[in-house]
Amino acid sequence: MTALRAAKTNNEADNPSSPVLRFGPDKPLKLDAGTLLSPFQIAYQTYGTLNDARSNAILVCHALTGDQHVANTNPVTGKPGWWEVLIGPGRIIDTNRFFVICSNVIGGCLGSTGPASTNPATGKPYGLDLPIITIRDMVRAQLMLVDHFGIEKLFCVLGGSMGGMQVLEWASCYSERVFSALPIATGARHSSQNIAFHEVGRQAVMADPDWHGGKYFEHGKRPEKGLAVARMAAHITYLSEAALHRKFGRNLQDREALTFGFDADFQIESYLRHQGMTFVDRFDANSYLYMTRSMDYFDLAADHGGRLADAFAGTKTRFCLVSFTSDWLFPTEESRSIVHALNAAGASVSFVEIDTDRGHDAFLLDEPELFAAINGFIGSAARARGLRA
């Protein structure tokens, strides 16, 4: 099964199981690294129908290891879309009412140009020859996709974690194109602790002998062990101590006594190993390096002289920010600092802190308070936008 999924993932890089928009040399993507990416492509999914006024479009931005398959079966894993609990016919983000767009970010591995994509100059995967991608670069590419649909103003842009960073970038750089914004479990910059965890993950990948300096495809290899360790370390940051204790405690895994060895004696060990093994089936190792780096480089205030409020100067966008009490990856203080900046900029902003022990990953789970907050905000914004119920 691993080899089959790996083959599917490799194929998805160039020929995704979703619509794809290709841009030739006449429409290069300008990157923050100071170079042009051309040609390039964006893989995406849409749900629902764009109305005649083109005023009901919602852009969903995915997190670090997400993809465009937000509300449909994933072609690699066969699992439901990662936010099907929220998006679909009759759901809170009702695709009978809204036109939902979700694209694979530039630098990803499921159809948008990334390190696993074929470099037209060499006929081989880009590997580390792909320039570093930033959150702003991802948003620039998304803007080109939105323009393709003839949408002048998005009704809403929403996303969590790295997706939330994209939402903030949209609201800062293209506020006139965003009616409402919903950043969830995110921050205006990556903390030194978050950068540190990402560096541990990258070093795990690069220390794997099968990484081959990023050219593992040319060697017929994949740095699966290194990527699995990176995923295990990162997954711990998505959870909380309370949730780990509630779910696993110190329970043993399929045994009644300690083995006095290094097998997975504890359930938490077995769980993390499973998370690592299943992750390498669906994700490209070099994409993991690029995605984590894009988050590390994100610092919205730094682009505005260190004053975050200036990033939102003059904005007419309506905001709702959501944080979780047990999220230590992006703690509530991160969201509060954004709220304070928006208040200083005179923006329309609401803020919800949700009490849960499920950690950072709560935004992907069935959280009634989260759904109530999104439902209330979307409903209010839709009325203000003049969208029929």
Contacts in CASP RR format, 6 or more apart in sequence:
PFRMAT RR
TARGET T0000
AUTHOR 0000-0000-0000
METHOD contacts of the structure
MODEL  1
MTALRAAKTNNEADNPSSPVLRFGPDKPLKLDAGTLLSPFQIAYQTYGTL
NDARSNAILVCHALTGDQHVANTNPVTGKPGWWEVLIGPGRIIDTNRFFV
ICSNVIGGCLGSTGPASTNPATGKPYGLDLPIITIRDMVRAQLMLVDHFG
IEKLFCVLGGSMGGMQVLEWASCYSERVFSALPIATGARHSSQNIAFHEV
GRQAVMADPDWHGGKYFEHGKRPEKGLAVARMAAHITYLSEAALHRKFGR
NLQDREALTFGFDADFQIESYLRHQGMTFVDRFDANSYLYMTRSMDYFDL
AADHGGRLADAFAGTKTRFCLVSFTSDWLFPTEESRSIVHALNAAGASVS
FVEIDTDRGHDAFLLDEPELFAAINGFIGSAARARGLRA
1 281 0 8 1.000
2 224 0 8 1.000
2 277 0 8 1.000
2 280 0 8 1.000
2 281 0 8 1.000
5 76 0 8 1.000
5 77 0 8 1.000
5 281 0 8 1.000
5 282 0 8 1.000
6 222 0 8 1.000
6 280 0 8 1.000
6 281 0 8 1.000
8 75 0 8 1.000
8 76 0 8 1.000
9 76 0 8 1.000
9 109 0 8 1.000
9 110 0 8 1.000
9 116 0 8 1.000
9 281 0 8 1.000
9 282 0 8 1.000
9 283 0 8 1.000
9 284 0 8 1.000
10 116 0 8 1.000
10 217 0 8 1.000
12 75 0 8 1.000
12 76 0 8 1.000
12 109 0 8 1.000
12 110 0 8 1.000
12 111 0 8 1.000
13 109 0 8 1.000
13 110 0 8 1.000
13 111 0 8 1.000
13 114 0 8 1.000
13 116 0 8 1.000
13 117 0 8 1.000
13 118 0 8 1.000
13 125 0 8 1.000
13 284 0 8 1.000
14 111 0 8 1.000
14 117 0 8 1.000
14 118 0 8 1.000
15 111 0 8 1.000
16 43 0 8 1.000
16 68 0 8 1.000
16 75 0 8 1.000
16 104 0 8 1.000
16 110 0 8 1.000
16 111 0 8 1.000
17 75 0 8 1.000
18 43 0 8 1.000
18 44 0 8 1.000
18 45 0 8 1.000
18 68 0 8 1.000
18 69 0 8 1.000
18 75 0 8 1.000
18 104 0 8 1.000
18 110 0 8 1.000
18 111 0 8 1.000
19 43 0 8 1.000
19 44 0 8 1.000
19 45 0 8 1.000
19 46 0 8 1.000
20 41 0 8 1.000
20 42 0 8 1.000
20 43 0 8 1.000
20 44 0 8 1.000
20 111 0 8 1.000
21 41 0 8 1.000
21 42 0 8 1.000
21 44 0 8 1.000
21 144 0 8 1.000
21 145 0 8 1.000
21 148 0 8 1.000
22 39 0 8 1.000
22 40 0 8 1.000
22 41 0 8 1.000
23 29 0 8 1.000
23 38 0 8 1.000
23 39 0 8 1.000
23 40 0 8 1.000
23 41 0 8 1.000
23 42 0 8 1.000
23 144 0 8 1.000
24 38 0 8 1.000
24 39 0 8 1.000
24 40 0 8 1.000
25 38 0 8 1.000
25 39 0 8 1.000
27 38 0 8 1.000
27 144 0 8 1.000
28 36 0 8 1.000
28 37 0 8 1.000
28 38 0 8 1.000
28 39 0 8 1.000
28 40 0 8 1.000
29 36 0 8 1.000
29 37 0 8 1.000
29 38 0 8 1.000
29 40 0 8 1.000
29 106 0 8 1.000
29 137 0 8 1.000
29 140 0 8 1.000
29 141 0 8 1.000
29 144 0 8 1.000
30 36 0 8 1.000
30 140 0 8 1.000
31 37 0 8 1.000
31 131 0 8 1.000
31 132 0 8 1.000
31 133 0 8 1.000
31 134 0 8 1.000
31 137 0 8 1.000
32 132 0 8 1.000
32 134 0 8 1.000
32 136 0 8 1.000
32 137 0 8 1.000
32 297 0 8 1.000
33 131 0 8 1.000
33 132 0 8 1.000
33 133 0 8 1.000
33 134 0 8 1.000
34 131 0 8 1.000
35 131 0 8 1.000
37 106 0 8 1.000
37 113 0 8 1.000
37 130 0 8 1.000
37 131 0 8 1.000
37 137 0 8 1.000
39 120 0 8 1.000
40 106 0 8 1.000
40 112 0 8 1.000
40 113 0 8 1.000
40 141 0 8 1.000
41 111 0 8 1.000
41 112 0 8 1.000
41 113 0 8 1.000
41 117 0 8 1.000
42 103 0 8 1.000
42 104 0 8 1.000
42 106 0 8 1.000
42 111 0 8 1.000
42 112 0 8 1.000
42 113 0 8 1.000
42 141 0 8 1.000
42 142 0 8 1.000
42 144 0 8 1.000
42 145 0 8 1.000
43 68 0 8 1.000
43 103 0 8 1.000
43 104 0 8 1.000
43 110 0 8 1.000
43 111 0 8 1.000
43 112 0 8 1.000
44 68 0 8 1.000
44 101 0 8 1.000
44 102 0 8 1.000
44 103 0 8 1.000
44 104 0 8 1.000
44 145 0 8 1.000
45 68 0 8 1.000
45 69 0 8 1.000
45 70 0 8 1.000
45 71 0 8 1.000
45 72 0 8 1.000
45 101 0 8 1.000
45 102 0 8 1.000
45 103 0 8 1.000
46 99 0 8 1.000
46 100 0 8 1.000
46 101 0 8 1.000
46 102 0 8 1.000
47 71 0 8 1.000
47 72 0 8 1.000
47 87 0 8 1.000
47 88 0 8 1.000
47 95 0 8 1.000
47 99 0 8 1.000
47 100 0 8 1.000
48 95 0 8 1.000
48 96 0 8 1.000
48 98 0 8 1.000
48 99 0 8 1.000
48 100 0 8 1.000
49 99 0 8 1.000
50 56 0 8 1.000
50 57 0 8 1.000
50 99 0 8 1.000
50 149 0 8 1.000
50 151 0 8 1.000
51 99 0 8 1.000
54 149 0 8 1.000
54 150 0 8 1.000
54 151 0 8 1.000
54 152 0 8 1.000
55 153 0 8 1.000
55 155 0 8 1.000
55 385 0 8 1.000
55 386 0 8 1.000
55 387 0 8 1.000
56 97 0 8 1.000
56 98 0 8 1.000
56 99 0 8 1.000
56 155 0 8 1.000
56 387 0 8 1.000
57 98 0 8 1.000
57 99 0 8 1.000
57 100 0 8 1.000
57 101 0 8 1.000
57 146 0 8 1.000
57 149 0 8 1.000
57 151 0 8 1.000
57 154 0 8 1.000
57 155 0 8 1.000
58 93 0 8 1.000
58 98 0 8 1.000
58 99 0 8 1.000
58 100 0 8 1.000
58 101 0 8 1.000
58 154 0 8 1.000
58 155 0 8 1.000
58 156 0 8 1.000
58 157 0 8 1.000
58 158 0 8 1.000
59 100 0 8 1.000
59 101 0 8 1.000
59 102 0 8 1.000
59 142 0 8 1.000
59 146 0 8 1.000
59 154 0 8 1.000
59 156 0 8 1.000
59 157 0 8 1.000
59 158 0 8 1.000
59 170 0 8 1.000
60 70 0 8 1.000
60 83 0 8 1.000
60 87 0 8 1.000
60 100 0 8 1.000
60 101 0 8 1.000
60 102 0 8 1.000
60 158 0 8 1.000
60 159 0 8 1.000
61 102 0 8 1.000
61 105 0 8 1.000
61 142 0 8 1.000
61 157 0 8 1.000
61 158 0 8 1.000
61 159 0 8 1.000
61 160 0 8 1.000
61 162 0 8 1.000
61 163 0 8 1.000
61 164 0 8 1.000
61 166 0 8 1.000
61 167 0 8 1.000
61 170 0 8 1.000
62 68 0 8 1.000
62 70 0 8 1.000
62 82 0 8 1.000
62 102 0 8 1.000
62 104 0 8 1.000
62 105 0 8 1.000
62 159 0 8 1.000
62 162 0 8 1.000
62 163 0 8 1.000
63 159 0 8 1.000
63 160 0 8 1.000
63 161 0 8 1.000
63 162 0 8 1.000
63 163 0 8 1.000
63 364 0 8 1.000
64 161 0 8 1.000
64 162 0 8 1.000
64 234 0 8 1.000
64 291 0 8 1.000
64 292 0 8 1.000
64 295 0 8 1.000
65 231 0 8 1.000
65 279 0 8 1.000
65 283 0 8 1.000
65 288 0 8 1.000
65 291 0 8 1.000
66 82 0 8 1.000
67 74 0 8 1.000
67 82 0 8 1.000
67 104 0 8 1.000
67 108 0 8 1.000
67 110 0 8 1.000
68 102 0 8 1.000
68 103 0 8 1.000
68 104 0 8 1.000
68 110 0 8 1.000
69 75 0 8 1.000
69 81 0 8 1.000
69 82 0 8 1.000
69 102 0 8 1.000
69 110 0 8 1.000
70 81 0 8 1.000
70 82 0 8 1.000
70 83 0 8 1.000
70 84 0 8 1.000
70 87 0 8 1.000
70 100 0 8 1.000
70 102 0 8 1.000
71 81 0 8 1.000
71 83 0 8 1.000
71 84 0 8 1.000
71 87 0 8 1.000
71 88 0 8 1.000
71 95 0 8 1.000
71 100 0 8 1.000
71 102 0 8 1.000
72 81 0 8 1.000
72 84 0 8 1.000
73 79 0 8 1.000
73 80 0 8 1.000
73 81 0 8 1.000
74 80 0 8 1.000
74 81 0 8 1.000
74 82 0 8 1.000
74 282 0 8 1.000
76 110 0 8 1.000
76 281 0 8 1.000
76 282 0 8 1.000
77 278 0 8 1.000
77 281 0 8 1.000
77 282 0 8 1.000
82 364 0 8 1.000
83 364 0 8 1.000
85 91 0 8 1.000
85 365 0 8 1.000
85 366 0 8 1.000
86 92 0 8 1.000
86 93 0 8 1.000
86 371 0 8 1.000
86 374 0 8 1.000
87 93 0 8 1.000
87 95 0 8 1.000
87 100 0 8 1.000
88 94 0 8 1.000
88 95 0 8 1.000
88 100 0 8 1.000
89 95 0 8 1.000
89 96 0 8 1.000
90 96 0 8 1.000
92 371 0 8 1.000
92 374 0 8 1.000
92 375 0 8 1.000
92 378 0 8 1.000
93 100 0 8 1.000
93 374 0 8 1.000
93 378 0 8 1.000
97 382 0 8 1.000
97 387 0 8 1.000
97 388 0 8 1.000
97 389 0 8 1.000
98 155 0 8 1.000
101 145 0 8 1.000
101 146 0 8 1.000
101 149 0 8 1.000
103 112 0 8 1.000
103 141 0 8 1.000
103 142 0 8 1.000
103 145 0 8 1.000
104 110 0 8 1.000
104 111 0 8 1.000
104 112 0 8 1.000
105 112 0 8 1.000
105 133 0 8 1.000
105 138 0 8 1.000
105 141 0 8 1.000
105 142 0 8 1.000
105 166 0 8 1.000
105 291 0 8 1.000
106 112 0 8 1.000
106 113 0 8 1.000
106 114 0 8 1.000
106 133 0 8 1.000
106 137 0 8 1.000
106 138 0 8 1.000
106 141 0 8 1.000
107 113 0 8 1.000
107 114 0 8 1.000
107 115 0 8 1.000
107 130 0 8 1.000
107 133 0 8 1.000
107 138 0 8 1.000
107 287 0 8 1.000
107 290 0 8 1.000
107 291 0 8 1.000
107 294 0 8 1.000
108 114 0 8 1.000
108 115 0 8 1.000
108 116 0 8 1.000
108 284 0 8 1.000
108 287 0 8 1.000
108 290 0 8 1.000
108 291 0 8 1.000
109 115 0 8 1.000
109 116 0 8 1.000
109 283 0 8 1.000
109 284 0 8 1.000
109 287 0 8 1.000
111 117 0 8 1.000
112 141 0 8 1.000
113 126 0 8 1.000
113 130 0 8 1.000
114 126 0 8 1.000
114 130 0 8 1.000
114 133 0 8 1.000
114 286 0 8 1.000
114 287 0 8 1.000
114 290 0 8 1.000
115 125 0 8 1.000
115 126 0 8 1.000
115 127 0 8 1.000
115 128 0 8 1.000
115 130 0 8 1.000
115 214 0 8 1.000
115 284 0 8 1.000
115 286 0 8 1.000
115 287 0 8 1.000
115 289 0 8 1.000
115 290 0 8 1.000
116 125 0 8 1.000
116 126 0 8 1.000
116 127 0 8 1.000
116 217 0 8 1.000
116 284 0 8 1.000
116 286 0 8 1.000
116 287 0 8 1.000
117 125 0 8 1.000
117 126 0 8 1.000
117 130 0 8 1.000
118 124 0 8 1.000
118 125 0 8 1.000
118 126 0 8 1.000
119 125 0 8 1.000
119 126 0 8 1.000
119 127 0 8 1.000
119 129 0 8 1.000
119 130 0 8 1.000
122 129 0 8 1.000
124 217 0 8 1.000
124 218 0 8 1.000
125 215 0 8 1.000
125 217 0 8 1.000
125 218 0 8 1.000
127 214 0 8 1.000
127 215 0 8 1.000
127 217 0 8 1.000
127 286 0 8 1.000
128 213 0 8 1.000
128 214 0 8 1.000
128 286 0 8 1.000
130 286 0 8 1.000
130 290 0 8 1.000
132 290 0 8 1.000
132 293 0 8 1.000
132 294 0 8 1.000
132 297 0 8 1.000
133 290 0 8 1.000
133 293 0 8 1.000
133 294 0 8 1.000
134 294 0 8 1.000
134 297 0 8 1.000
134 298 0 8 1.000
135 162 0 8 1.000
135 165 0 8 1.000
135 166 0 8 1.000
135 169 0 8 1.000
135 294 0 8 1.000
135 295 0 8 1.000
135 297 0 8 1.000
135 298 0 8 1.000
136 169 0 8 1.000
136 173 0 8 1.000
137 294 0 8 1.000
138 166 0 8 1.000
138 169 0 8 1.000
138 294 0 8 1.000
139 166 0 8 1.000
139 169 0 8 1.000
139 170 0 8 1.000
139 173 0 8 1.000
139 174 0 8 1.000
142 166 0 8 1.000
142 170 0 8 1.000
143 174 0 8 1.000
143 177 0 8 1.000
146 154 0 8 1.000
146 177 0 8 1.000
152 177 0 8 1.000
153 176 0 8 1.000
153 177 0 8 1.000
153 178 0 8 1.000
153 179 0 8 1.000
154 170 0 8 1.000
154 177 0 8 1.000
154 178 0 8 1.000
154 179 0 8 1.000
155 179 0 8 1.000
155 180 0 8 1.000
155 381 0 8 1.000
155 382 0 8 1.000
155 385 0 8 1.000
155 387 0 8 1.000
156 178 0 8 1.000
156 179 0 8 1.000
156 180 0 8 1.000
156 181 0 8 1.000
156 182 0 8 1.000
156 378 0 8 1.000
156 381 0 8 1.000
157 166 0 8 1.000
157 167 0 8 1.000
157 170 0 8 1.000
157 171 0 8 1.000
157 178 0 8 1.000
157 180 0 8 1.000
157 181 0 8 1.000
157 182 0 8 1.000
158 164 0 8 1.000
158 167 0 8 1.000
158 181 0 8 1.000
158 182 0 8 1.000
158 183 0 8 1.000
158 184 0 8 1.000
158 374 0 8 1.000
159 166 0 8 1.000
159 167 0 8 1.000
159 182 0 8 1.000
159 183 0 8 1.000
159 184 0 8 1.000
159 186 0 8 1.000
159 363 0 8 1.000
160 167 0 8 1.000
160 183 0 8 1.000
160 184 0 8 1.000
160 185 0 8 1.000
160 186 0 8 1.000
160 363 0 8 1.000
161 184 0 8 1.000
161 185 0 8 1.000
161 186 0 8 1.000
161 329 0 8 1.000
161 330 0 8 1.000
161 360 0 8 1.000
161 363 0 8 1.000
162 186 0 8 1.000
162 291 0 8 1.000
162 294 0 8 1.000
162 295 0 8 1.000
163 183 0 8 1.000
163 186 0 8 1.000
164 183 0 8 1.000
164 184 0 8 1.000
164 185 0 8 1.000
164 186 0 8 1.000
164 187 0 8 1.000
165 183 0 8 1.000
165 186 0 8 1.000
165 187 0 8 1.000
165 295 0 8 1.000
165 298 0 8 1.000
167 181 0 8 1.000
167 182 0 8 1.000
167 183 0 8 1.000
167 186 0 8 1.000
168 181 0 8 1.000
168 183 0 8 1.000
168 186 0 8 1.000
168 187 0 8 1.000
168 188 0 8 1.000
168 300 0 8 1.000
168 311 0 8 1.000
168 338 0 8 1.000
169 298 0 8 1.000
169 300 0 8 1.000
170 177 0 8 1.000
170 178 0 8 1.000
170 181 0 8 1.000
171 178 0 8 1.000
171 181 0 8 1.000
171 183 0 8 1.000
171 312 0 8 1.000
171 315 0 8 1.000
171 317 0 8 1.000
171 319 0 8 1.000
172 300 0 8 1.000
172 303 0 8 1.000
172 311 0 8 1.000
172 312 0 8 1.000
175 312 0 8 1.000
175 314 0 8 1.000
175 315 0 8 1.000
175 316 0 8 1.000
175 317 0 8 1.000
176 316 0 8 1.000
178 317 0 8 1.000
179 317 0 8 1.000
179 318 0 8 1.000
179 381 0 8 1.000
179 385 0 8 1.000
180 317 0 8 1.000
180 318 0 8 1.000
180 319 0 8 1.000
180 320 0 8 1.000
180 377 0 8 1.000
180 378 0 8 1.000
180 381 0 8 1.000
180 385 0 8 1.000
181 317 0 8 1.000
181 318 0 8 1.000
181 319 0 8 1.000
181 320 0 8 1.000
182 319 0 8 1.000
182 320 0 8 1.000
182 321 0 8 1.000
182 322 0 8 1.000
182 374 0 8 1.000
182 377 0 8 1.000
182 378 0 8 1.000
183 319 0 8 1.000
183 321 0 8 1.000
183 322 0 8 1.000
183 335 0 8 1.000
183 338 0 8 1.000
184 321 0 8 1.000
184 322 0 8 1.000
184 323 0 8 1.000
184 363 0 8 1.000
184 370 0 8 1.000
185 322 0 8 1.000
185 323 0 8 1.000
185 324 0 8 1.000
185 327 0 8 1.000
185 329 0 8 1.000
185 330 0 8 1.000
185 360 0 8 1.000
185 362 0 8 1.000
185 363 0 8 1.000
186 330 0 8 1.000
186 334 0 8 1.000
186 335 0 8 1.000
187 330 0 8 1.000
187 334 0 8 1.000
187 335 0 8 1.000
187 337 0 8 1.000
187 338 0 8 1.000
188 298 0 8 1.000
188 299 0 8 1.000
188 300 0 8 1.000
188 301 0 8 1.000
188 308 0 8 1.000
188 311 0 8 1.000
188 334 0 8 1.000
188 337 0 8 1.000
188 338 0 8 1.000
188 341 0 8 1.000
189 298 0 8 1.000
189 299 0 8 1.000
189 300 0 8 1.000
189 301 0 8 1.000
189 302 0 8 1.000
190 198 0 8 1.000
190 295 0 8 1.000
190 296 0 8 1.000
190 297 0 8 1.000
190 298 0 8 1.000
190 299 0 8 1.000
191 334 0 8 1.000
194 237 0 8 1.000
194 295 0 8 1.000
194 296 0 8 1.000
194 329 0 8 1.000
195 296 0 8 1.000
197 233 0 8 1.000
197 234 0 8 1.000
197 237 0 8 1.000
198 234 0 8 1.000
198 292 0 8 1.000
198 293 0 8 1.000
198 295 0 8 1.000
198 296 0 8 1.000
200 230 0 8 1.000
200 233 0 8 1.000
201 229 0 8 1.000
201 230 0 8 1.000
201 233 0 8 1.000
201 234 0 8 1.000
201 288 0 8 1.000
201 292 0 8 1.000
202 230 0 8 1.000
202 288 0 8 1.000
202 289 0 8 1.000
202 292 0 8 1.000
202 293 0 8 1.000
204 226 0 8 1.000
204 227 0 8 1.000
204 229 0 8 1.000
204 230 0 8 1.000
204 233 0 8 1.000
205 211 0 8 1.000
205 223 0 8 1.000
205 226 0 8 1.000
205 227 0 8 1.000
205 230 0 8 1.000
205 285 0 8 1.000
205 288 0 8 1.000
205 289 0 8 1.000
206 213 0 8 1.000
206 223 0 8 1.000
206 289 0 8 1.000
207 226 0 8 1.000
208 223 0 8 1.000
208 224 0 8 1.000
208 225 0 8 1.000
208 226 0 8 1.000
208 227 0 8 1.000
208 285 0 8 1.000
209 223 0 8 1.000
210 216 0 8 1.000
210 219 0 8 1.000
210 221 0 8 1.000
210 222 0 8 1.000
210 223 0 8 1.000
210 224 0 8 1.000
210 225 0 8 1.000
211 223 0 8 1.000
211 226 0 8 1.000
211 285 0 8 1.000
212 218 0 8 1.000
212 219 0 8 1.000
212 221 0 8 1.000
214 285 0 8 1.000
214 286 0 8 1.000
216 222 0 8 1.000
216 223 0 8 1.000
216 285 0 8 1.000
222 280 0 8 1.000
222 285 0 8 1.000
223 285 0 8 1.000
224 280 0 8 1.000
226 285 0 8 1.000
227 276 0 8 1.000
227 279 0 8 1.000
227 280 0 8 1.000
227 283 0 8 1.000
227 285 0 8 1.000
227 288 0 8 1.000
228 273 0 8 1.000
228 276 0 8 1.000
228 277 0 8 1.000
228 279 0 8 1.000
228 280 0 8 1.000
229 276 0 8 1.000
230 288 0 8 1.000
231 275 0 8 1.000
231 276 0 8 1.000
231 279 0 8 1.000
231 280 0 8 1.000
232 272 0 8 1.000
232 273 0 8 1.000
232 275 0 8 1.000
232 276 0 8 1.000
235 272 0 8 1.000
235 275 0 8 1.000
235 276 0 8 1.000
236 272 0 8 1.000
237 328 0 8 1.000
237 329 0 8 1.000
237 360 0 8 1.000
238 329 0 8 1.000
238 359 0 8 1.000
238 360 0 8 1.000
238 361 0 8 1.000
239 358 0 8 1.000
239 359 0 8 1.000
239 360 0 8 1.000
239 361 0 8 1.000
240 326 0 8 1.000
240 327 0 8 1.000
240 328 0 8 1.000
240 357 0 8 1.000
240 358 0 8 1.000
240 359 0 8 1.000
242 326 0 8 1.000
242 357 0 8 1.000
243 326 0 8 1.000
243 357 0 8 1.000
243 358 0 8 1.000
243 359 0 8 1.000
244 268 0 8 1.000
246 357 0 8 1.000
248 266 0 8 1.000
248 267 0 8 1.000
248 268 0 8 1.000
248 271 0 8 1.000
249 267 0 8 1.000
249 268 0 8 1.000
250 266 0 8 1.000
251 266 0 8 1.000
251 267 0 8 1.000
252 258 0 8 1.000
252 265 0 8 1.000
252 266 0 8 1.000
252 267 0 8 1.000
253 264 0 8 1.000
253 265 0 8 1.000
253 266 0 8 1.000
253 267 0 8 1.000
253 269 0 8 1.000
253 270 0 8 1.000
254 270 0 8 1.000
255 265 0 8 1.000
258 265 0 8 1.000
259 265 0 8 1.000
264 270 0 8 1.000
264 273 0 8 1.000
300 308 0 8 1.000
300 311 0 8 1.000
301 307 0 8 1.000
301 308 0 8 1.000
301 311 0 8 1.000
301 341 0 8 1.000
303 311 0 8 1.000
304 310 0 8 1.000
304 311 0 8 1.000
308 337 0 8 1.000
308 338 0 8 1.000
308 341 0 8 1.000
309 340 0 8 1.000
309 341 0 8 1.000
309 342 0 8 1.000
309 344 0 8 1.000
309 345 0 8 1.000
310 345 0 8 1.000
311 341 0 8 1.000
312 341 0 8 1.000
312 342 0 8 1.000
312 345 0 8 1.000
312 347 0 8 1.000
313 345 0 8 1.000
314 345 0 8 1.000
314 346 0 8 1.000
314 347 0 8 1.000
315 342 0 8 1.000
315 345 0 8 1.000
315 346 0 8 1.000
315 347 0 8 1.000
317 347 0 8 1.000
317 348 0 8 1.000
318 348 0 8 1.000
318 349 0 8 1.000
318 377 0 8 1.000
318 381 0 8 1.000
318 384 0 8 1.000
319 342 0 8 1.000
319 347 0 8 1.000
319 348 0 8 1.000
319 349 0 8 1.000
319 350 0 8 1.000
320 349 0 8 1.000
320 350 0 8 1.000
320 351 0 8 1.000
320 352 0 8 1.000
320 373 0 8 1.000
320 374 0 8 1.000
320 377 0 8 1.000
321 335 0 8 1.000
321 338 0 8 1.000
321 339 0 8 1.000
321 349 0 8 1.000
321 350 0 8 1.000
321 351 0 8 1.000
321 352 0 8 1.000
322 335 0 8 1.000
322 351 0 8 1.000
322 352 0 8 1.000
322 353 0 8 1.000
322 354 0 8 1.000
322 363 0 8 1.000
322 370 0 8 1.000
322 373 0 8 1.000
322 374 0 8 1.000
323 330 0 8 1.000
323 331 0 8 1.000
323 332 0 8 1.000
323 334 0 8 1.000
323 335 0 8 1.000
323 336 0 8 1.000
323 351 0 8 1.000
323 352 0 8 1.000
323 353 0 8 1.000
323 354 0 8 1.000
324 332 0 8 1.000
324 353 0 8 1.000
324 354 0 8 1.000
324 356 0 8 1.000
324 358 0 8 1.000
324 359 0 8 1.000
324 360 0 8 1.000
324 362 0 8 1.000
324 363 0 8 1.000
325 332 0 8 1.000
325 353 0 8 1.000
325 354 0 8 1.000
325 355 0 8 1.000
325 356 0 8 1.000
325 357 0 8 1.000
326 356 0 8 1.000
326 357 0 8 1.000
326 358 0 8 1.000
326 359 0 8 1.000
326 362 0 8 1.000
327 359 0 8 1.000
327 360 0 8 1.000
327 362 0 8 1.000
328 359 0 8 1.000
328 360 0 8 1.000
329 359 0 8 1.000
329 360 0 8 1.000
330 360 0 8 1.000
332 353 0 8 1.000
335 351 0 8 1.000
335 353 0 8 1.000
336 351 0 8 1.000
339 349 0 8 1.000
339 351 0 8 1.000
342 349 0 8 1.000
343 349 0 8 1.000
350 377 0 8 1.000
352 369 0 8 1.000
352 373 0 8 1.000
354 362 0 8 1.000
354 367 0 8 1.000
354 369 0 8 1.000
354 370 0 8 1.000
354 373 0 8 1.000
355 369 0 8 1.000
356 362 0 8 1.000
356 367 0 8 1.000
356 369 0 8 1.000
358 365 0 8 1.000
358 367 0 8 1.000
362 370 0 8 1.000
363 370 0 8 1.000
382 389 0 8 1.000
END
